[in-house]
Amino acid sequence: MLSVIYSAGLFGIDGFMVSVECNAQSRIPAFELVGLPDLAVKEAKERVRTACENSGYRFPALELTLNLAPADRRKEGSAFDVAILMGILHCAGVVDYNTDFSDKCFVGELSLSGELRGVRGTLCMCVAAKNAGIKEFYAPPANANEAAAVEGITVYSVKSIKELIQHLNGTKRLIPVSCDKRVFETDTLRGMPDFSDVKGQTMAKRAMEIAAAGGHNVLLIGPPGTGKSMLAKRLPTILPPESFDEAIETTKIHSVAGTLPDGVSLLTTRPFRSPHHTMSAVSLVGGGVNPLPGEISLANNGVLFLDEFPEFPKTVTDALRQPLEDRRVTITRANGRVTYPCSFMLVAAMNPCRCGYFGHPTRKCTCSPNDVRRYISKISGPMLDRIDIQIELPSLTYEELSAEGVACETSEEIRKRVVAARNIAAQRMKDSVGIYCNAQMSSAEIRRYCPTDDSAKALIKSAYERLGMSARGYDRMIRVARTVADMDGKEVIGASHIAEAIQYRSLDKKYWGTD
């Protein structure tokens, strides 16, 4: 007898359908598994046999040949266990012969007791199943909620093989799992750090608001204890709320990486990733034998915070350059190419020197001029060119730190202005596909969407020549000015908007340039 059961595999953040073809003959008992399986798939034979017996069913004494089609595509992981066992039990008659499997997809790893364990990438697999016309999707309890976020397909949470067989035979039906989209209506800022906690640093707060409104990258420079980390950790609280499509994309990446919390259907808050400076380039960009997403992809639609920026190896910081421009990263291996999205805001923080007190008004710097130059030069010019906003944070005075009764704006108040500016930009660029904020504008779109008056043109020319900007630096200055104008409610960029944008590019000259 031949039985065909559908499952799904994973390649990058895209799922693909796999047909588990099981052929059973009354011959000498054997169990062959073909279709380019990796080691984890080959080991499914022992998991399937033991799980079947411990669930109270007799494993059939038949010659079993199972093919995972398409046979020329490598199958990885343990997600095919349930489909393999369903094919065998269907051929053996344990599952009703009349059961229609043409519109059903099964994913999940089997424990030796017959329970279903979670697997990576279930959301991606469910999307692939829906696109293939599948109507019912069966997943472990650890993954059912994320799969339920896909509309147009019925998702069932299956605890054990016995429970699944009872459902398929009609003796005890499972209840479908639904996704509660009201999570998007709840207050996502509750319990998160708030901008009202940050004292002083008015200019830095303004810069962070502009960065959030335009999706710009930020570099924070200042001595220890000036609030660089505080500002960075509060940036996600003033970013616009995630849309449903953004939440799906973010959740898919975290599902593939195995970092999605149990029972979570969708990641409704923007990610904030803060890796340690001892990380490798592979950890940042992604990779491995079976390429997994790195930190830049896990920060997709959110914030990547690199504290102590010069302490990161140069290979790591330079690996950021292409993803910052392309907003996606392609990892090439012998068995294929995987592309992961990585549209994130980079926030980098650093001290002005190794001891941290170069230029401090009261503390003495213990670094020599060569030490300062060597420390600063760890950040390359091309890397700096990709950072739109550069802010120097001065030390707080006692009066600023001890001030009481001074009302500081909350994240919610700042976020309203950010959302309003983003809406203006989105409306202006509605005809440009894939552009959601000013930082994503190309040179052609800058010419189209960034009109300037005569006084602004004169100031731009002066700044370009005086600061020795590159073409990329020029574009980034205009993008920031466009965001400042949006926050001011102006369609035409004026001299005041350009002047503020120039302030956020002046540290190139102070720390990395020449007088």
C-alpha positions as CSV (number, residue, x, y, z in Angstrom):
1,M,0.0,0.0,0.0
2,L,1.2,3.5,-0.7
3,S,0.4,6.5,1.5
4,V,1.3,10.1,0.9
5,I,1.5,12.5,3.9
6,Y,2.5,16.2,3.7
7,S,5.0,17.9,5.9
8,A,7.2,21.0,5.4
9,G,10.9,21.8,5.4
10,L,12.8,24.9,6.0
11,F,15.4,26.9,4.0
12,G,16.2,30.3,5.3
13,I,13.0,31.9,6.4
14,D,11.0,30.2,3.6
15,G,9.2,26.9,4.1
16,F,8.8,24.4,1.4
17,M,6.4,21.4,1.1
18,V,7.6,17.9,1.5
19,S,5.7,14.8,0.5
20,V,6.4,11.8,2.7
21,E,5.6,8.8,0.5
22,C,5.3,5.6,2.5
23,N,5.2,2.3,0.7
24,A,4.4,-0.8,2.8
25,Q,4.8,-4.5,1.5
26,S,4.2,-7.8,3.3
27,R,7.9,-8.9,3.0
28,I,10.8,-9.3,5.3
29,P,10.5,-6.3,7.9
30,A,12.7,-3.4,6.9
31,F,12.7,0.4,7.3
32,E,14.4,2.5,4.6
33,L,14.4,6.3,4.5
34,V,15.4,8.1,1.3
35,G,15.1,11.6,-0.2
36,L,18.4,13.3,0.8
37,P,17.8,13.3,4.6
38,D,20.4,14.6,7.0
39,L,21.5,12.8,10.1
40,A,18.6,14.1,12.3
41,V,16.1,12.9,9.7
42,K,17.8,9.5,9.5
43,E,17.6,9.1,13.2
44,A,13.8,9.5,12.9
45,K,13.5,5.8,12.3
46,E,14.4,5.0,15.9
47,R,12.3,7.8,17.4
48,V,9.3,6.8,15.3
49,R,9.5,3.1,16.1
50,T,9.8,3.7,19.9
51,A,7.2,6.5,20.0
52,C,4.7,4.2,18.2
53,E,5.2,1.4,20.7
54,N,5.1,3.6,23.8
55,S,1.9,5.1,22.6
56,G,0.2,1.7,22.7
57,Y,0.3,0.8,19.0
58,R,2.1,-2.1,17.4
59,F,4.8,-1.1,14.9
60,P,4.0,-3.0,11.7
61,A,6.2,-5.9,10.7
62,L,6.4,-4.8,7.0
63,E,8.9,-3.7,4.5
64,L,8.7,0.1,4.7
65,T,10.2,2.4,2.2
66,L,9.8,6.1,2.8
67,N,10.7,8.8,0.3
68,L,10.9,12.5,1.2
69,A,10.1,14.4,-2.0
70,P,11.4,16.3,-3.7
71,A,14.3,13.9,-3.5
72,D,16.9,16.3,-4.8
73,R,16.4,18.8,-2.0
74,R,18.2,18.3,1.3
75,K,15.9,17.6,4.3
76,E,17.1,18.8,7.7
77,G,15.9,18.7,11.2
78,S,13.3,16.6,13.1
79,A,10.1,18.2,11.9
80,F,9.2,15.2,9.7
81,D,8.8,12.7,12.5
82,V,5.0,13.0,12.8
83,A,4.4,12.8,9.1
84,I,6.6,9.7,8.8
85,L,4.7,7.9,11.6
86,M,1.3,9.0,10.1
87,G,2.3,7.5,6.8
88,I,3.3,4.2,8.4
89,L,0.2,3.9,10.6
90,H,-2.0,4.8,7.7
91,C,-0.5,1.9,5.7
92,A,-0.9,-0.4,8.7
93,G,-4.6,0.5,9.1
94,V,-4.2,2.1,12.5
95,V,-5.4,5.3,10.9
96,D,-8.6,4.9,9.0
97,Y,-7.8,4.0,5.3
98,N,-10.5,6.5,4.2
99,T,-8.8,9.4,5.9
100,D,-8.1,12.2,3.4
101,F,-4.6,13.5,3.8
102,S,-4.5,15.6,0.7
103,D,-5.3,18.9,2.6
104,K,-3.4,18.1,5.8
105,C,0.2,19.0,6.9
106,F,2.1,17.6,9.9
107,V,5.2,19.0,11.6
108,G,6.8,18.1,14.9
109,E,9.5,16.1,16.6
110,L,8.5,12.9,18.5
111,S,9.8,12.1,21.9
112,L,10.2,8.4,22.8
113,S,7.0,8.6,24.9
114,G,5.0,9.6,21.8
115,E,4.6,13.3,22.8
116,L,5.2,16.1,20.2
117,R,8.1,18.5,20.8
118,G,8.5,21.9,19.2
119,V,10.6,22.6,16.1
120,R,12.2,25.7,14.6
121,G,10.5,27.6,11.8
122,T,6.9,26.4,12.3
123,L,5.4,29.8,11.3
124,C,7.4,29.7,8.0
125,M,6.2,26.1,7.4
126,C,2.6,27.0,8.0
127,V,2.9,29.9,5.5
128,A,4.3,27.5,2.9
129,A,1.4,25.0,3.6
130,K,-1.2,27.7,3.2
131,N,0.3,28.8,-0.1
132,A,0.3,25.2,-1.3
133,G,-3.5,24.9,-0.7
134,I,-3.3,23.0,2.6
135,K,-6.4,23.4,4.8
136,E,-5.3,21.8,8.1
137,F,-2.0,22.2,9.9
138,Y,-1.0,20.0,12.8
139,A,1.8,21.3,15.1
140,P,3.2,20.7,18.6
141,P,1.8,22.8,21.5
142,A,5.0,24.8,21.7
143,N,4.5,26.0,18.1
144,A,0.7,26.0,17.5
145,N,0.2,29.6,18.6
146,E,2.8,31.0,16.2
147,A,1.3,28.9,13.3
148,A,-2.2,30.2,14.2
149,A,-1.1,33.7,13.2
150,V,-1.4,32.6,9.5
151,E,-4.8,33.4,8.2
152,G,-6.7,31.0,5.9
153,I,-5.6,27.7,7.4
154,T,-6.9,25.7,10.4
155,V,-4.2,25.0,13.0
156,Y,-4.4,22.2,15.6
157,S,-2.3,21.8,18.7
158,V,-1.3,18.1,19.1
159,K,0.2,16.9,22.4
160,S,0.7,13.2,21.5
161,I,0.4,10.6,18.8
162,K,-2.5,9.0,20.6
163,E,-4.4,12.3,20.6
164,L,-3.7,12.8,16.9
165,I,-4.9,9.3,15.9
166,Q,-8.1,9.7,17.8
167,H,-8.7,13.0,16.0
168,L,-8.0,11.6,12.6
169,N,-10.2,8.5,13.3
170,G,-13.1,10.8,14.5
171,T,-13.3,9.4,18.0
172,K,-12.1,12.6,19.8
173,R,-11.8,15.8,17.8
174,L,-9.2,18.4,18.5
175,I,-10.2,22.1,19.0
176,P,-8.5,24.5,16.5
177,V,-6.1,27.1,17.8
178,S,-6.8,30.8,17.0
179,C,-4.7,33.8,17.1
180,D,-5.9,36.7,19.2
181,K,-5.1,39.8,17.2
182,R,-6.2,42.0,20.2
183,V,-2.5,41.8,21.3
184,F,-1.9,44.6,18.8
185,E,-4.4,46.8,20.7
186,T,-2.9,46.4,24.1
187,D,-0.4,48.9,25.6
188,T,2.9,47.5,24.3
189,L,4.9,50.1,26.3
190,R,3.8,48.8,29.7
191,G,6.6,47.6,31.8
192,M,9.3,48.9,29.4
193,P,11.9,51.6,30.3
194,D,10.6,55.1,29.6
195,F,12.3,58.3,28.3
196,S,11.0,60.2,31.3
197,D,13.7,58.4,33.3
198,V,16.5,60.2,31.4
199,K,17.6,63.5,33.0
200,G,19.2,66.2,31.0
201,Q,20.7,65.4,27.6
202,T,18.1,67.5,25.8
203,M,20.0,67.5,22.5
204,A,20.6,63.7,22.6
205,K,16.9,63.1,23.3
206,R,16.0,65.3,20.3
207,A,18.5,63.3,18.1
208,M,16.9,60.0,19.2
209,E,13.5,61.3,18.3
210,I,14.6,62.4,14.9
211,A,16.3,59.0,14.5
212,A,13.1,57.2,15.4
213,A,11.0,59.4,13.1
214,G,13.3,58.7,10.1
215,G,14.7,55.3,10.8
216,H,18.3,56.7,11.0
217,N,21.4,55.1,12.4
218,V,22.9,56.8,15.5
219,L,26.4,57.0,17.1
220,L,26.5,58.2,20.7
221,I,29.9,59.4,22.0
222,G,30.6,60.4,25.6
223,P,32.3,59.6,28.9
224,P,31.0,56.8,31.1
225,G,27.7,57.5,32.9
226,T,26.3,60.1,30.6
227,G,23.3,58.0,29.6
228,K,24.3,56.4,26.3
229,S,22.9,53.0,27.2
230,M,19.8,54.5,28.8
231,L,18.9,56.3,25.7
232,A,19.6,53.3,23.4
233,K,17.4,51.0,25.5
234,R,14.5,53.4,25.4
235,L,14.6,53.9,21.7
236,P,12.2,51.0,20.9
237,T,9.6,52.7,23.1
238,I,9.3,55.7,20.8
239,L,9.3,53.7,17.5
240,P,6.0,53.3,15.8
241,P,4.0,50.2,16.8
242,E,4.7,47.1,14.6
243,S,2.2,46.4,11.8
244,F,0.8,42.9,11.4
245,D,3.1,42.2,8.4
246,E,6.2,43.4,10.3
247,A,5.2,41.2,13.3
248,I,4.9,38.2,10.9
249,E,8.3,38.8,9.4
250,T,10.0,39.4,12.7
251,T,8.4,36.3,14.2
252,K,9.5,34.2,11.2
253,I,13.1,35.1,11.8
254,H,13.0,34.4,15.5
255,S,11.1,31.1,14.9
256,V,13.8,30.0,12.5
257,A,16.5,30.9,15.0
258,G,14.7,29.1,17.8
259,T,14.5,32.2,20.0
260,L,10.8,32.6,20.0
261,P,9.4,32.2,23.5
262,D,7.1,29.2,24.1
263,G,3.4,30.0,23.7
264,V,4.0,33.3,21.9
265,S,2.1,33.6,18.7
266,L,3.6,36.9,17.4
267,L,6.3,39.3,18.6
268,T,4.3,42.5,18.9
269,T,7.1,44.7,20.3
270,R,10.1,45.7,18.1
271,P,13.2,43.7,18.9
272,F,16.1,45.2,20.8
273,R,19.4,43.2,20.4
274,S,22.5,44.1,22.4
275,P,25.3,41.5,21.7
276,H,28.5,41.6,23.6
277,H,31.7,42.9,21.9
278,T,33.3,39.5,22.0
279,M,31.0,38.1,19.3
280,S,32.2,36.9,16.0
281,A,31.3,38.1,12.5
282,V,29.3,34.9,11.9
283,S,27.2,35.6,15.1
284,L,26.5,39.1,13.9
285,V,25.7,38.4,10.2
286,G,24.5,34.8,10.4
287,G,25.9,31.6,9.0
288,G,27.0,28.1,10.0
289,V,26.8,24.8,8.1
290,N,23.0,25.2,8.0
291,P,22.9,29.0,7.9
292,L,20.9,30.6,10.7
293,P,20.1,34.3,11.1
294,G,22.6,36.4,13.0
295,E,22.0,39.4,15.3
296,I,21.4,41.8,12.5
297,S,18.5,39.7,11.3
298,L,17.2,39.1,14.8
299,A,17.1,42.9,15.1
300,N,15.0,43.2,11.9
301,N,12.3,45.9,12.2
302,G,13.9,46.9,15.5
303,V,17.1,48.2,17.1
304,L,20.7,46.7,17.1
305,F,22.6,48.3,20.0
306,L,26.4,47.9,19.9
307,D,27.8,49.2,23.2
308,E,31.6,49.9,23.4
309,F,31.6,50.1,19.6
310,P,35.5,50.3,19.2
311,E,35.9,47.1,21.3
312,F,34.2,45.0,18.6
313,P,36.7,43.4,16.2
314,K,37.2,45.3,13.0
315,T,36.0,42.3,11.0
316,V,32.7,42.5,12.9
317,T,32.1,46.2,12.5
318,D,33.1,46.2,8.8
319,A,30.7,43.2,8.2
320,L,27.9,45.7,9.0
321,R,28.6,47.9,6.0
322,Q,26.8,46.0,3.3
323,P,23.8,45.0,5.4
324,L,23.3,48.6,6.4
325,E,23.0,49.6,2.8
326,D,21.1,46.6,1.4
327,R,18.9,45.8,4.4
328,R,19.3,42.1,3.7
329,V,22.2,39.7,4.0
330,T,22.9,36.7,1.7
331,I,24.8,33.8,3.1
332,T,26.3,31.4,0.5
333,R,27.2,27.8,1.3
334,A,27.9,24.7,-0.7
335,N,24.3,23.6,-0.5
336,G,22.7,26.9,-1.5
337,R,22.2,30.5,-0.7
338,V,20.0,31.9,2.1
339,T,18.9,35.5,2.2
340,Y,17.7,37.0,5.5
341,P,16.1,40.5,5.9
342,C,18.0,42.8,8.3
343,S,16.2,46.2,8.2
344,F,17.3,47.5,11.6
345,M,18.3,50.8,13.2
346,L,21.9,50.7,14.3
347,V,22.7,52.5,17.6
348,A,26.4,52.4,18.5
349,A,27.8,53.8,21.7
350,M,31.4,54.5,22.5
351,N,33.8,56.4,24.8
352,P,36.0,59.1,23.3
353,C,39.1,57.2,24.4
354,R,40.1,54.0,26.2
355,C,39.9,55.6,29.7
356,G,36.8,57.4,28.7
357,Y,37.6,60.9,29.8
358,F,39.2,62.6,26.7
359,G,37.8,66.1,26.7
360,H,36.1,65.8,30.1
361,P,35.7,69.1,31.9
362,T,36.8,67.8,35.3
363,R,38.3,64.4,35.0
364,K,41.8,64.0,33.6
365,C,42.3,61.7,30.6
366,T,45.2,59.2,31.1
367,C,45.5,58.4,27.4
368,S,48.3,59.8,25.2
369,P,47.4,61.5,21.9
370,N,48.5,58.4,20.0
371,D,46.3,56.2,22.3
372,V,43.3,58.4,21.6
373,R,43.9,58.4,17.9
374,R,44.4,54.7,17.8
375,Y,41.2,54.0,19.8
376,I,39.1,56.3,17.6
377,S,40.6,54.9,14.4
378,K,39.1,51.5,15.2
379,I,35.9,52.9,13.6
380,S,36.6,53.1,9.9
381,G,35.6,56.0,7.7
382,P,33.2,53.9,5.5
383,M,31.5,52.7,8.7
384,L,31.0,56.2,9.9
385,D,29.7,57.3,6.5
386,R,26.8,54.9,7.1
387,I,25.7,56.5,10.4
388,D,23.3,59.4,9.8
389,I,23.4,61.0,13.3
390,Q,26.4,61.4,15.6
391,I,25.8,62.9,19.0
392,E,28.3,63.8,21.8
393,L,26.8,63.4,25.3
394,P,28.4,65.7,27.8
395,S,28.7,64.9,31.5
396,L,25.7,65.8,33.6
397,T,25.9,68.6,36.1
398,Y,24.9,68.1,39.7
399,E,21.9,70.4,39.1
400,E,20.7,68.3,36.1
401,L,21.1,65.1,38.0
402,S,19.5,66.1,41.2
403,A,16.7,68.2,39.7
404,E,13.3,67.4,41.2
405,G,9.9,68.3,40.0
406,V,11.1,68.8,36.5
407,A,8.6,67.1,34.1
408,C,10.4,65.0,31.5
409,E,8.5,63.9,28.4
410,T,7.3,60.3,28.4
411,S,8.0,57.8,25.7
412,E,4.3,57.9,24.8
413,E,4.3,61.6,24.2
414,I,7.5,61.4,22.0
415,R,6.1,58.4,20.1
416,K,3.0,60.4,19.0
417,R,5.3,62.9,17.2
418,V,7.4,60.1,15.7
419,V,4.3,58.4,14.4
420,A,3.0,61.6,12.9
421,A,6.3,62.2,11.1
422,R,6.4,58.7,9.8
423,N,2.8,59.0,8.5
424,I,3.8,62.1,6.6
425,A,6.8,60.3,5.0
426,A,4.7,57.2,4.2
427,Q,2.1,59.3,2.5
428,R,4.7,61.2,0.5
429,M,6.4,58.0,-0.6
430,K,3.3,55.8,-1.1
431,D,4.2,55.2,-4.8
432,S,7.7,53.9,-3.9
433,V,7.7,50.2,-3.3
434,G,9.4,49.0,-0.1
435,I,10.2,52.4,1.3
436,Y,8.7,53.0,4.7
437,C,10.9,55.8,6.2
438,N,13.3,58.6,5.1
439,A,16.4,56.6,5.9
440,Q,15.5,54.1,3.1
441,M,15.4,56.7,0.3
442,S,17.7,56.2,-2.6
443,S,19.5,59.0,-4.4
444,A,16.8,59.2,-7.0
445,E,14.1,59.4,-4.3
446,I,16.1,62.1,-2.5
447,R,16.0,64.2,-5.7
448,R,12.3,63.5,-6.0
449,Y,11.1,64.0,-2.4
450,C,13.5,66.5,-0.9
451,P,13.0,69.9,-2.4
452,T,15.1,72.7,-0.8
453,D,14.8,76.5,-0.8
454,D,17.6,78.8,-1.9
455,S,19.0,79.5,1.6
456,A,19.1,75.7,2.2
457,K,21.0,75.1,-1.0
458,A,23.6,77.7,-0.1
459,L,24.1,76.1,3.4
460,I,24.3,72.6,1.9
461,K,27.1,73.7,-0.5
462,S,29.0,75.4,2.3
463,A,28.7,72.3,4.6
464,Y,29.7,69.9,1.9
465,E,32.9,71.7,1.1
466,R,33.8,72.6,4.7
467,L,33.2,69.1,6.2
468,G,34.6,67.3,3.2
469,M,31.6,65.0,2.9
470,S,31.4,62.0,0.6
471,A,28.4,61.5,-1.7
472,R,27.0,59.0,0.8
473,G,27.5,61.5,3.6
474,Y,25.7,64.2,1.6
475,D,22.7,61.9,1.0
476,R,22.5,61.0,4.6
477,M,22.5,64.7,5.6
478,I,19.6,65.4,3.3
479,R,17.7,62.4,4.6
480,V,18.1,63.7,8.2
481,A,17.0,67.2,7.1
482,R,14.0,65.7,5.4
483,T,13.0,64.1,8.7
484,V,13.5,67.3,10.6
485,A,11.3,69.1,8.1
486,D,8.6,66.4,8.5
487,M,8.6,66.9,12.2
488,D,8.3,70.6,11.6
489,G,5.4,70.0,9.3
490,K,7.2,71.5,6.3
491,E,7.2,70.1,2.7
492,V,10.2,72.2,1.5
493,I,13.4,71.7,3.4
494,G,14.7,75.0,4.8
495,A,18.0,76.3,6.1
496,S,17.1,75.6,9.7
497,H,16.4,72.0,8.9
498,I,19.8,71.7,7.1
499,A,21.5,73.4,10.0
500,E,20.2,70.9,12.5
501,A,21.1,68.0,10.2
502,I,24.7,69.4,9.9
503,Q,25.0,69.4,13.7
504,Y,24.5,65.7,13.7
505,R,27.4,65.2,11.2
506,S,30.0,67.4,12.9
507,L,31.8,64.7,15.0
508,D,33.4,63.3,11.8
509,K,35.5,66.4,11.7
510,K,36.2,66.6,15.5
511,Y,37.3,63.1,16.2
512,W,38.2,61.5,12.8
513,G,39.0,64.5,10.6
514,T,41.7,67.2,10.7
515,D,41.4,70.8,11.8
